[in-house]
Amino acid sequence: MYEFKWIPDQEGTTAKAEPKVRVVSFGDGYEQRQKNGINHDLRSYSLSFTGDGVYIKEILDFLEERGGVEAFIWKAPDKWINRTFKATDWTYPLNGIWETITVTVQEVVA
């Protein structure tokens, strides 16, 4: 499996947690909540990378080779352990000397 080796800019990088939970509602507002599956708390990250055109092209080539389908290994800055992700979308400039690419990655179980 390929490894995403680039370190994102600190500014502009965000993490999103949205645990999957089953909820059963009873009378009088009472609820019972339960984790939905063993991998119920997968994360997604919005990442920004800034650099010259060559640096940004390396990242762009990596993402385009995976095509939003193939998973890769990445070490997220909040956990610092290797986990599996896919890149779901990215935006980048069409020209410029100093460029920024923004990528959204989602944790997957592969």
HELIX and SHEET records of a PDB file:
HELIX    1   1 GLY A   27  GLY A   29  5                                   3    
HELIX    2   2 GLY A   53  ARG A   66  1                                  14    
SHEET    1   A 5 THR A  14  ALA A  17  0                                        
SHEET    2   A 5 ARG A  43  ASP A  52 -1                                        
SHEET    3   A 5 TRP A  98  GLU A 107 -1                                        
SHEET    4   A 5 ASN A  82  THR A  91 -1                                        
SHEET    5   A 5 PHE A  72  LYS A  75 -1                                        
SHEET    1   B 2 VAL A  21  SER A  25  0                                        
SHEET    2   B 2 GLU A  31  LYS A  35 -1                                        
END                                                                             
